[in-house]
Amino acid sequence: MAFNYDQYLRTDKMPTLWCWGCGDGIILKAVIRAIEKCGWNMDDVCVVSGIGCSGRFSSYIDCNTVHTTHGRTVAYATGIKLANPDKHVIVVAGDGDGLAIGGNHTIHGCRRNIDINFILINNFIYGLTNSQVSPTTPRGMWAVTTQYDNIDPTFDACQLAIGSGATFVARELVNDPKKLEKVFVKGFQHRGFSFFDVFSNCHINLGRKNKMQSAVANLDWIENMTVSKKKYDAMSEEERKGYYPTGVLYHDESQIEYCDAYDMIIEAAQQKTTVSKLHPEIVDPEVGK
């Protein structure tokens, strides 16, 4: 039986404004299927999106949604989650929205380990505004802001998330919607900050200007620079150059979630004491040395 997406969508907003062949629609459908697999009620889900092509996500999915200012998705989502800890909060941001102007908020969302699902739609370019270079644009690629090709080094968003404290970090591609759905389910069920780096195509504003004339060519380019984590782990440092591992890259259930830590503040205030006295188990080992 075909999956009924209409019950999860604002059908009056259809068709989407995304370009034909854009990976954003694949991600939207994978998120919907993952929500269904998790058994979540849409009244208990909140999707927060910012500016860019990914920002339209909150217009199309039929649940509680917030369309925020540029780069501030995690800040808004943090407030929503702290005020409604029983709700399932999903952030959708592009590589520009989430890693450039919003990079600081992303870092501190990871650091706090608040129970937010952060989906980075990484198409390696500012797509909506017609091809400006982004933090993930590879060196040597052309963009309207790098007329002689990009000379800035790209960086690995998953390494950033792990280093910042996210407790679930994964990477998948729009090329394989089933794998994408499965990794969303795993991350959605994790209590803590879940970071998904989803490689997607922008064949209109990245591909066509960099010798990839079709969506298929852009998708092939994405696939050719990724390998499974298992294969990546078996490669030498030299062999790893130019490749990104896919799958669940990091998963830690041992860290306290931020809403739980926030409840400790309330408890301490009510008892007129401090968190470290009530819950010494969460105090960093170096405190008091």
Rosetta silent file (secondary structure, phi, psi, omega in degrees, C-alpha in Angstrom):
SEQUENCE: MAFNYDQYLRTDKMPTLWCWGCGDGIILKAVIRAIEKCGWNMDDVCVVSGIGCSGRFSSYIDCNTVHTTHGRTVAYATGIKLANPDKHVIVVAGDGDGLAIGGNHTIHGCRRNIDINFILINNFIYGLTNSQVSPTTPRGMWAVTTQYDNIDPTFDACQLAIGSGATFVARELVNDPKKLEKVFVKGFQHRGFSFFDVFSNCHINLGRKNKMQSAVANLDWIENMTVSKKKYDAMSEEERKGYYPTGVLYHDESQIEYCDAYDMIIEAAQQKTTVSKLHPEIVDPEVGK
SCORE:     score description
SCORE:     0.000 S_00000001
   1 L     0.000  134.717 -179.499    0.000    0.000    0.000 S_00000001
   2 L   -68.357  143.290  179.444    1.330    3.446   -0.927 S_00000001
   3 L   -70.864  134.317 -179.543    2.249    5.726    1.966 S_00000001
   4 L   -91.911   94.454 -179.427   -0.309    8.522    2.461 S_00000001
   5 L   -75.039  -24.777 -173.515    1.779   11.680    2.771 S_00000001
   6 H   -57.105  -33.471 -177.977   -1.229   14.007    2.486 S_00000001
   7 H   -68.644  -13.950 -179.696   -2.222   13.473    6.119 S_00000001
   8 H  -108.043    0.086 -173.916    1.143   14.949    7.158 S_00000001
   9 E  -118.531  154.493  169.111    1.244   17.851    4.692 S_00000001
  10 L   -85.085   91.696 -171.108   -0.452   21.205    4.236 S_00000001
  11 H   -64.540  -21.559  177.667   -1.875   20.208    0.893 S_00000001
  12 H   -70.678  -12.839  178.161   -3.010   23.763    0.143 S_00000001
  13 H   -93.897   -2.210 -178.785    0.708   24.636   -0.082 S_00000001
  14 L   -85.963  149.765   -2.999    1.342   22.004   -2.749 S_00000001
  15 L   -73.590  163.427 -179.971    3.104   21.825   -5.118 S_00000001
  16 L   -69.170  165.066  176.691    6.268   22.922   -3.365 S_00000001
  17 L   -92.036    1.571  178.312    8.370   25.816   -4.613 S_00000001
  18 L   -68.687  148.935  179.843   11.503   23.666   -4.663 S_00000001
  19 L   -62.776  151.700  176.254   13.143   23.141   -8.040 S_00000001
  20 L   -60.215  130.335  179.370   12.351   19.928   -9.913 S_00000001
  21 L    88.574   -1.910  179.774   14.755   17.236   -8.807 S_00000001
  22 L   -66.409  142.714  179.925   15.725   19.035   -5.574 S_00000001
  23 L   -74.845  -12.313 -177.631   16.656   16.743   -2.689 S_00000001
  24 H   -59.675  -36.981  178.942   14.659   18.776   -0.162 S_00000001
  25 H   -66.084  -35.128  176.671   11.481   16.879   -1.061 S_00000001
  26 H   -63.859  -41.969  179.788   13.221   13.554   -0.445 S_00000001
  27 H   -65.661  -43.526  178.314   14.262   14.780    3.004 S_00000001
  28 H   -57.475  -45.710 -179.445   10.730   16.000    3.782 S_00000001
  29 H   -67.209  -37.350  178.399    9.265   12.596    2.910 S_00000001
  30 H   -66.259  -38.704  176.787   11.945   10.772    4.930 S_00000001
  31 H   -62.814  -45.444  179.768   11.187   12.963    7.967 S_00000001
  32 H   -60.358  -45.539 -179.787    7.463   12.235    7.633 S_00000001
  33 H   -65.841  -36.053  178.161    8.039    8.481    7.398 S_00000001
  34 H   -67.093  -40.726  176.464   10.405    8.603   10.397 S_00000001
  35 H   -59.631  -43.403  179.082    7.808   10.494   12.461 S_00000001
  36 H   -64.115  -41.498  179.508    5.250    7.821   11.547 S_00000001
  37 H   -64.844  -34.414  179.536    7.692    5.025   12.472 S_00000001
  38 H   -76.095  -12.953  179.346    8.326    6.687   15.858 S_00000001
  39 L    75.463   23.257 -178.681    4.578    6.794   16.500 S_00000001
  40 L   -78.202  141.235  170.341    4.579   10.529   17.198 S_00000001
  41 L   -80.818  132.816 -177.072    1.359   12.525   17.148 S_00000001
  42 H   -62.542  -22.461  175.620    1.775   15.535   14.847 S_00000001
  43 H   -69.191  -17.316 -179.650    0.260   17.730   17.575 S_00000001
  44 H  -102.181    8.275 -178.990    3.344   16.874   19.648 S_00000001
  45 E  -110.717  138.071  173.945    5.846   17.741   16.901 S_00000001
  46 E  -127.947  123.898  177.165    7.334   21.185   16.265 S_00000001
  47 E  -106.369  126.687 -179.468    9.414   21.903   13.157 S_00000001
  48 E  -115.143  126.380  177.227   11.610   25.008   13.216 S_00000001
  49 E  -132.388  161.590 -176.901   13.204   26.311   10.028 S_00000001
  50 L  -111.271 -132.015 -176.056   15.160   29.399    9.074 S_00000001
  51 L  -108.928  147.290 -177.479   15.988   31.171    5.833 S_00000001
  52 L   118.061 -177.826  179.452   16.914   29.554    2.536 S_00000001
  53 H   -58.182  -36.896  179.199   15.390   26.725    0.517 S_00000001
  54 H   -65.273  -23.043 -178.395   15.272   24.636    3.706 S_00000001
  55 H   -62.840  -22.689 -179.583   13.188   27.380    5.330 S_00000001
  56 H   -74.709  -10.941  179.727   10.144   26.286    3.336 S_00000001
  57 H   -52.230  -44.829 -175.905   10.115   23.006    5.255 S_00000001
  58 H   -71.313  -14.273  176.977    7.985   24.559    7.994 S_00000001
  59 H   -81.242  -27.266 -170.084    5.414   25.721    5.429 S_00000001
  60 H   -96.375  -32.981 -176.615    4.755   22.263    4.032 S_00000001
  61 E   -85.771  135.294 -172.240    4.642   19.884    7.009 S_00000001
  62 L   -94.746   82.654  175.047    1.365   19.956    8.954 S_00000001
  63 L  -152.426 -166.462  172.745    2.357   20.212   12.618 S_00000001
  64 E   -68.338  126.554 -177.167    3.401   22.993   14.980 S_00000001
  65 E  -136.503  149.755  176.123    5.855   25.076   12.939 S_00000001
  66 E  -135.120  124.690  176.073    7.984   28.174   13.367 S_00000001
  67 E  -102.779  108.331 -167.719    9.687   29.995   10.482 S_00000001
  68 L  -100.697 -177.704  176.804   12.473   31.936   12.169 S_00000001
  69 L   -77.277  165.068 -172.641   15.070   34.548   11.314 S_00000001
  70 L   -62.004  122.089  175.375   18.298   33.701    9.519 S_00000001
  71 L    82.698    1.435 -172.624   20.649   31.542   11.597 S_00000001
  72 L  -109.394   18.111 -175.988   18.482   31.525   14.714 S_00000001
  73 H   -60.407  -45.096 -176.701   16.751   28.149   14.380 S_00000001
  74 H   -68.992  -34.866  177.910   18.531   26.511   17.325 S_00000001
  75 H   -62.896  -47.402  177.140   17.945   29.534   19.569 S_00000001
  76 H   -62.995  -45.308 -177.269   14.193   29.418   18.897 S_00000001
  77 H   -63.181  -35.182  178.309   14.114   25.623   19.172 S_00000001
  78 H   -62.461  -45.424  177.738   15.905   25.736   22.530 S_00000001
  79 H   -62.998  -41.702  179.223   13.235   28.027   23.958 S_00000001
  80 H   -62.034  -44.837 -177.148   10.456   25.870   22.527 S_00000001
  81 H   -68.675  -41.871  179.776   11.947   22.680   23.979 S_00000001
  82 H   -64.640  -36.186  179.500   12.612   24.139   27.439 S_00000001
  83 H   -78.356  -24.893 -177.578    9.043   25.464   27.614 S_00000001
  84 L  -135.096   67.942 -173.540    7.575   22.228   26.208 S_00000001
  85 L   -63.116  -16.040  179.589    9.953   19.390   27.156 S_00000001
  86 L   -85.181   -6.869 -178.875    7.356   16.772   26.218 S_00000001
  87 L   -89.978  157.508  178.840    7.276   17.908   22.572 S_00000001
  88 E   -99.483  113.252 -174.011    9.460   16.573   19.739 S_00000001
  89 E  -105.815  126.110  179.351   11.433   19.462   18.236 S_00000001
  90 E  -120.284  125.914  175.258   12.991   19.213   14.776 S_00000001
  91 E  -103.320  135.234  174.607   15.226   21.930   13.326 S_00000001
  92 E  -123.433  122.435 -177.635   15.810   22.111    9.572 S_00000001
  93 E  -143.407  152.403  175.246   18.592   24.385    8.334 S_00000001
  94 E   -85.837  175.114 -179.249   20.825   24.745    5.303 S_00000001
  95 H   -67.348  -28.259  174.838   24.615   24.773    5.351 S_00000001
  96 H   -76.809  -50.101 -179.053   24.600   28.577    5.221 S_00000001
  97 H   -61.184  -41.276 -173.274   21.801   29.038    7.763 S_00000001
  98 H   -91.588  -22.094 -174.241   23.140   26.391   10.150 S_00000001
  99 H  -117.999  -18.539  179.291   26.905   26.736    9.812 S_00000001
 100 L   -97.997  -92.081 -178.836   27.606   30.349    8.804 S_00000001
 101 L   -61.834  -29.579 -179.563   25.360   32.982   10.394 S_00000001
 102 L  -101.887    8.820 -176.094   23.857   30.324   12.683 S_00000001
 103 H   -59.195  -37.493 -179.221   27.026   28.386   13.403 S_00000001
 104 H   -64.639  -40.988  178.928   27.388   29.762   16.915 S_00000001
 105 H   -67.227  -38.117  177.973   23.878   28.648   17.900 S_00000001
 106 H   -61.314  -45.539  179.537   24.456   25.209   16.381 S_00000001
 107 H   -57.392  -46.338 -174.904   27.663   24.788   18.399 S_00000001
 108 H   -78.312  -24.129  170.025   25.979   25.679   21.688 S_00000001
 109 H   -63.801  -43.809  175.629   22.947   23.507   20.970 S_00000001
 110 H   -60.998  -46.557 -175.791   25.371   20.604   20.608 S_00000001
 111 H   -60.739  -40.380 -178.311   27.255   21.647   23.747 S_00000001
 112 H   -75.704  -19.998 -177.309   24.121   21.770   25.894 S_00000001
 113 L    57.687   42.564  175.733   22.910   18.400   24.576 S_00000001
 114 L   -77.254  146.704 -173.586   19.313   19.599   24.492 S_00000001
 115 L   -74.557   75.131  178.170   16.859   17.086   23.021 S_00000001
 116 E  -125.807  141.371  175.623   16.568   18.653   19.564 S_00000001
 117 E   -99.742  109.642 -174.526   16.824   16.916   16.197 S_00000001
 118 E  -103.386  112.994  179.679   18.951   19.142   13.953 S_00000001
 119 E  -103.879  112.307  177.098   18.769   18.338   10.232 S_00000001
 120 E   -93.241  111.400  173.729   21.419   20.096    8.174 S_00000001
 121 E   -84.891  102.410 -169.771   20.440   20.101    4.493 S_00000001
 122 E  -103.377   97.488  177.826   23.937   20.347    3.089 S_00000001
 123 L  -110.108   11.548  168.912   23.973   21.204   -0.617 S_00000001
 124 L    69.528   20.634 -176.550   27.348   22.981   -0.471 S_00000001
 125 L  -165.025  157.888  165.588   26.028   26.367   -1.640 S_00000001
 126 E   -81.985  100.990 -172.926   23.612   29.193   -0.853 S_00000001
 127 L   -79.911  -45.725 -173.587   20.954   27.953   -3.272 S_00000001
 128 L   -62.160  -36.289 -176.038   17.992   30.289   -2.744 S_00000001
 129 L   -97.458   18.405  167.122   20.030   33.455   -3.304 S_00000001
 130 L    77.496   52.316  160.790   21.715   32.131   -6.449 S_00000001
 131 L    85.092   39.051  169.912   25.051   30.516   -5.711 S_00000001
 132 E   -82.029  150.955 -179.918   27.010   32.275   -2.977 S_00000001
 133 L   -66.357  142.476  179.279   29.840   30.258   -1.423 S_00000001
 134 L  -118.563  172.995  179.183   28.955   28.505    1.855 S_00000001
 135 L   -61.269  -20.176 -178.080   31.083   27.013    4.675 S_00000001
 136 L  -104.055    1.365  177.962   30.833   23.578    3.028 S_00000001
 137 L   -63.380  124.800 -179.440   31.606   24.603   -0.566 S_00000001
 138 L   -65.480  151.594  173.438   34.676   22.606   -1.631 S_00000001
 139 L   -59.084  140.116  177.089   37.852   24.383   -2.664 S_00000001
 140 L    92.398   -6.531  177.880   38.054   24.914   -6.403 S_00000001
 141 L   -88.535  150.004 -179.505   34.302   25.254   -6.965 S_00000001
 142 L   -90.606  141.097  171.817   32.831   28.310   -8.627 S_00000001
 143 E  -145.698  164.434 -177.373   30.249   30.546   -6.951 S_00000001
 144 L   -65.525  -23.506  177.729   29.054   34.069   -7.673 S_00000001
 145 L   -94.250   -1.009  175.231   31.042   35.298   -4.663 S_00000001
 146 E  -133.600   73.664 -172.515   34.161   33.370   -5.726 S_00000001
 147 L   -63.264  -22.629  178.879   34.511   34.299   -9.386 S_00000001
 148 L  -109.230   24.325 -179.355   37.976   32.762   -9.613 S_00000001
 149 L    86.905  151.162 -178.204   36.928   29.653   -7.653 S_00000001
 150 L   -73.649  129.554  177.202   36.621   29.106   -3.912 S_00000001
 151 L  -108.226   -6.801  179.127   39.910   29.091   -1.992 S_00000001
 152 L   -75.307  136.760  176.337   38.431   28.660    1.504 S_00000001
 153 L   -69.419  141.986  173.573   38.800   25.152    2.942 S_00000001
 154 L   -77.703  165.002  172.753   35.556   23.305    3.569 S_00000001
 155 L  -133.946  157.997 -175.326   34.933   21.720    6.941 S_00000001
 156 L   -85.683  111.095 -176.527   33.271   18.549    8.122 S_00000001
 157 H   -63.011  -33.111 -179.630   29.980   19.443    9.847 S_00000001
 158 H   -69.535  -37.861  175.758   29.852   16.112   11.675 S_00000001
 159 H   -63.580  -38.885  176.382   33.293   16.650   13.181 S_00000001
 160 H   -60.044  -45.779 -178.082   32.102   20.072   14.322 S_00000001
 161 H   -64.790  -44.186  179.607   29.022   18.517   15.973 S_00000001
 162 H   -63.721  -45.818 -179.889   30.992   15.764   17.714 S_00000001
 163 H   -64.897  -25.138 -178.569   33.617   18.213   18.935 S_00000001
 164 H   -88.398  -11.923  174.881   30.891   20.541   20.232 S_00000001
 165 L   115.563    2.927  176.363   29.155   17.864   22.303 S_00000001
 166 L   -59.861  142.288 -174.640   26.293   16.448   20.230 S_00000001
 167 L  -103.838   -3.720  169.759   25.489   12.942   21.455 S_00000001
 168 E  -140.468  119.420 -177.050   24.053   11.531   18.217 S_00000001
 169 E  -133.556  128.070 -178.536   25.762   12.405   14.942 S_00000001
 170 E  -144.458  156.968  174.335   25.018   10.865   11.553 S_00000001
 171 E  -133.416  134.116  173.021   25.467   11.558    7.861 S_00000001
 172 E  -143.976  174.772 -176.241   23.372   10.260    4.979 S_00000001
 173 E  -118.189  153.278  173.081   22.551   11.184    1.388 S_00000001
 174 L   -70.073  -14.252  179.010   19.323   11.972   -0.422 S_00000001
 175 L   -59.271  -28.724 -176.988   20.509    9.319   -2.904 S_00000001
 176 L  -127.534   86.151 -176.261   19.195    6.580   -0.581 S_00000001
 177 H   -58.733  -32.900 -179.006   15.862    7.623    1.005 S_00000001
 178 H   -66.934  -44.295  176.545   15.480    4.341    2.921 S_00000001
 179 H   -62.919  -39.501  179.684   18.830    4.751    4.686 S_00000001
 180 H   -61.800  -45.651  177.856   17.946    8.366    5.387 S_00000001
 181 H   -59.197  -45.203 -177.984   14.641    7.353    6.966 S_00000001
 182 H   -62.947  -40.809 -178.433   16.337    4.719    9.143 S_00000001
 183 H   -72.339  -31.605  174.158   18.952    7.127   10.470 S_00000001
 184 H   -63.425  -44.199  179.380   16.237    9.706   11.231 S_00000001
 185 H   -58.830  -46.302  179.814   14.331    7.093   13.255 S_00000001
 186 H   -60.606  -46.436 -178.701   17.469    6.250   15.259 S_00000001
 187 H   -69.498  -39.016  179.296   18.252    9.889   15.939 S_00000001
 188 H   -62.655  -31.943 -178.783   14.657   10.869   16.722 S_00000001
 189 L   -83.166   -8.129  178.334   14.527    8.132   19.371 S_00000001
 190 L   -81.815  137.599  176.980   17.754    9.376   20.994 S_00000001
 191 L   -96.164  105.798 -175.927   17.380   11.675   24.008 S_00000001
 192 L   148.022 -174.369 -178.509   19.883   14.459   23.469 S_00000001
 193 L   -78.734  115.211  178.919   21.102   16.650   20.614 S_00000001
 194 E  -104.322  123.910 -175.626   20.854   14.647   17.379 S_00000001
 195 E  -115.326  122.219  179.709   22.771   16.087   14.426 S_00000001
 196 E  -117.173  117.836  174.841   22.111   14.884   10.878 S_00000001
 197 E   -97.192  102.838 -175.176   24.368   16.055    8.042 S_00000001
 198 E  -103.551  110.525  177.544   22.294   15.270    4.950 S_00000001
 199 E   -73.076  124.151 -178.216   24.141   15.649    1.654 S_00000001
 200 L  -132.409  161.879 -178.956   21.698   16.957   -0.941 S_00000001
 201 L   -93.409  146.609  166.532   21.876   18.183   -4.508 S_00000001
 202 L  -133.847   77.316 -174.485   21.441   21.703   -5.828 S_00000001
 203 H   -70.231  -17.632  179.880   21.867   21.032   -9.519 S_00000001
 204 H   -78.065  -51.297 -172.658   20.464   24.453  -10.431 S_00000001
 205 H  -107.634   -4.174  170.061   22.783   26.748   -8.472 S_00000001
 206 H  -115.992  -53.385 -172.458   25.752   24.477   -7.727 S_00000001
 207 H   -61.168  -55.829 -173.865   25.696   21.716  -10.302 S_00000001
 208 H   -63.294  -24.239 -179.127   25.109   23.568  -13.564 S_00000001
 209 H   -93.131    0.008  178.776   27.783   26.110  -12.686 S_00000001
 210 H  -134.288   41.860  172.038   30.309   23.407  -11.833 S_00000001
 211 L    64.899   25.939  172.407   30.021   21.030  -14.812 S_00000001
 212 L  -121.843   95.413 -166.525   27.131   18.994  -13.360 S_00000001
 213 L   -83.127   -5.990 -177.434   24.313   19.705  -15.780 S_00000001
 214 L  -140.768  166.405  176.031   21.604   17.520  -14.231 S_00000001
 215 H   -61.107  -39.407 -179.309   20.259   16.362  -10.880 S_00000001
 216 H   -62.763  -43.367  179.059   21.627   12.889  -11.612 S_00000001
 217 H   -62.268  -40.231  178.475   25.130   14.251  -12.257 S_00000001
 218 H   -66.232  -40.247  178.014   24.994   16.200   -8.984 S_00000001
 219 H   -66.901  -37.914  176.702   23.796   13.105   -7.100 S_00000001
 220 H   -62.629  -40.772  178.489   26.586   11.019   -8.639 S_00000001
 221 H   -60.197  -44.263  178.140   29.111   13.615   -7.439 S_00000001
 222 H   -61.188  -47.213 -177.073   27.719   13.346   -3.886 S_00000001
 223 H   -64.368  -35.855 -176.182   27.822    9.557   -3.932 S_00000001
 224 H   -72.510  -12.900  178.914   31.370    9.454   -5.281 S_00000001
 225 L  -107.442   13.283  179.047   32.750   11.432   -2.331 S_00000001
 226 E  -126.184  150.217  172.987   31.161    9.277    0.381 S_00000001
 227 E  -140.126  159.630  178.135   31.822    5.812    1.788 S_00000001
 228 E   -64.310  155.171  178.337   30.219    3.873    4.630 S_00000001
 229 H   -57.741  -38.778 -179.794   31.678    4.377    8.101 S_00000001
 230 H   -60.154  -45.993  178.810   32.805    0.742    8.091 S_00000001
 231 H   -67.875  -40.409 -178.887   34.820    1.246    4.892 S_00000001
 232 H   -61.679  -42.902 -179.239   36.094    4.627    6.056 S_00000001
 233 H   -63.635  -26.879 -178.873   37.382    3.179    9.337 S_00000001
 234 H   -86.529   -7.289 -177.733   39.346    0.554    7.382 S_00000001
 235 L   -86.063  153.682  174.256   41.025    3.161    5.145 S_00000001
 236 L   -76.936  166.014  178.536   44.418    4.738    5.771 S_00000001
 237 H   -57.475  -39.077  179.854   44.704    8.482    6.426 S_00000001
 238 H   -66.646  -42.215 -179.006   45.913    8.950    2.860 S_00000001
 239 H   -68.067  -25.786 -177.223   43.020    6.934    1.401 S_00000001
 240 H   -74.629  -16.767 -175.708   40.466    8.952    3.391 S_00000001
 241 L   -60.623  127.734  179.444   41.326   12.220    1.660 S_00000001
 242 L    87.096    2.712 -179.737   38.362   13.496   -0.316 S_00000001
 243 L  -120.799  148.318  175.043   35.876   11.099    1.292 S_00000001
 244 E  -118.127  134.036  177.351   33.188   11.558    3.943 S_00000001
 245 E   -76.743  147.139  177.923   31.923    8.641    6.075 S_00000001
 246 E  -119.652  161.182 -177.233   28.186    7.927    6.146 S_00000001
 247 E   107.135 -166.149  175.980   25.945    6.271    8.715 S_00000001
 248 E   -79.274  115.476 -175.101   25.836    6.798   12.482 S_00000001
 249 E   -94.652  -24.754 -178.331   29.216    8.328   13.292 S_00000001
 250 E  -157.220  137.173  179.650   28.778    8.925   17.030 S_00000001
 251 E  -151.588  117.098 -177.146   26.225    7.852   19.646 S_00000001
 252 L  -133.310  116.027 -179.662   26.543    8.485   23.396 S_00000001
 253 L   -95.124   -0.103 -170.605   23.687    7.791   25.822 S_00000001
 254 L   -85.923  -15.629 -173.942   25.681    8.621   28.962 S_00000001
 255 L   -86.048  146.227  179.754   25.412   12.438   28.925 S_00000001
 256 L   -71.572  139.533  177.920   22.681   14.331   30.748 S_00000001
 257 L   -82.685  148.041 -168.614   20.054   15.970   28.549 S_00000001
 258 H   -66.824  -36.461  177.851   19.656   19.740   28.997 S_00000001
 259 H   -64.154  -36.645  176.400   15.959   19.779   29.964 S_00000001
 260 H   -65.845  -40.016  177.656   16.758   17.273   32.714 S_00000001
 261 H   -65.876  -38.366  179.011   19.620   19.499   33.874 S_00000001
 262 H   -63.423  -37.255  176.433   17.302   22.514   33.804 S_00000001
 263 H   -61.550  -30.612  178.102   14.869   20.663   36.082 S_00000001
 264 H   -66.807  -33.269  176.106   17.741   20.339   38.558 S_00000001
 265 H   -64.394  -44.668  178.628   17.980   24.136   38.709 S_00000001
 266 H   -60.396  -44.553  179.064   14.279   24.327   39.564 S_00000001
 267 H   -61.313  -43.704 -179.509   14.739   21.648   42.217 S_00000001
 268 H   -65.187  -40.654  179.431   17.748   23.459   43.700 S_00000001
 269 H   -64.567  -40.479  179.895   15.895   26.787   43.786 S_00000001
 270 H   -65.231  -33.743 -178.514   12.911   25.209   45.529 S_00000001
 271 L   -95.638    3.600  178.785   15.179   23.674   48.159 S_00000001
 272 L    54.038   49.282  177.583   17.333   26.822   48.438 S_00000001
 273 L  -139.175 -156.180 -179.360   20.526   24.962   47.644 S_00000001
 274 L  -124.785  160.399  179.340   22.695   24.335   44.562 S_00000001
 275 H   -62.495  -41.408 -176.609   22.718   21.785   41.765 S_00000001
 276 H   -64.639  -28.012  177.548   26.206   20.553   42.683 S_00000001
 277 H   -78.500  -37.511 -179.478   25.042   19.715   46.216 S_00000001
 278 H   -78.655  -35.001 -174.944   21.897   17.912   45.068 S_00000001
 279 L  -133.976   68.478 -179.176   23.443   16.176   42.050 S_00000001
 280 H   -61.937  -18.108 -178.394   27.219   15.847   42.496 S_00000001
 281 H   -67.164  -20.164 -178.621   27.203   13.153   39.798 S_00000001
 282 H   -95.958   -5.987 -177.066   26.828   15.782   37.048 S_00000001
 283 L   -71.150  135.913  177.680   29.640   18.049   38.253 S_00000001
 284 L   -61.008  139.719 -175.152   32.691   18.148   35.973 S_00000001
 285 L   -57.090  -30.204 -175.492   35.629   16.251   37.544 S_00000001
 286 L   -79.360  -10.897 -179.927   37.930   19.273   37.440 S_00000001
 287 L   -67.336  129.495  177.773   35.609   21.414   39.588 S_00000001
 288 L    89.433   -3.688  179.631   37.084   21.955   43.028 S_00000001
 289 L   -75.676    0.000    0.000   40.579   20.752   42.158 S_00000001
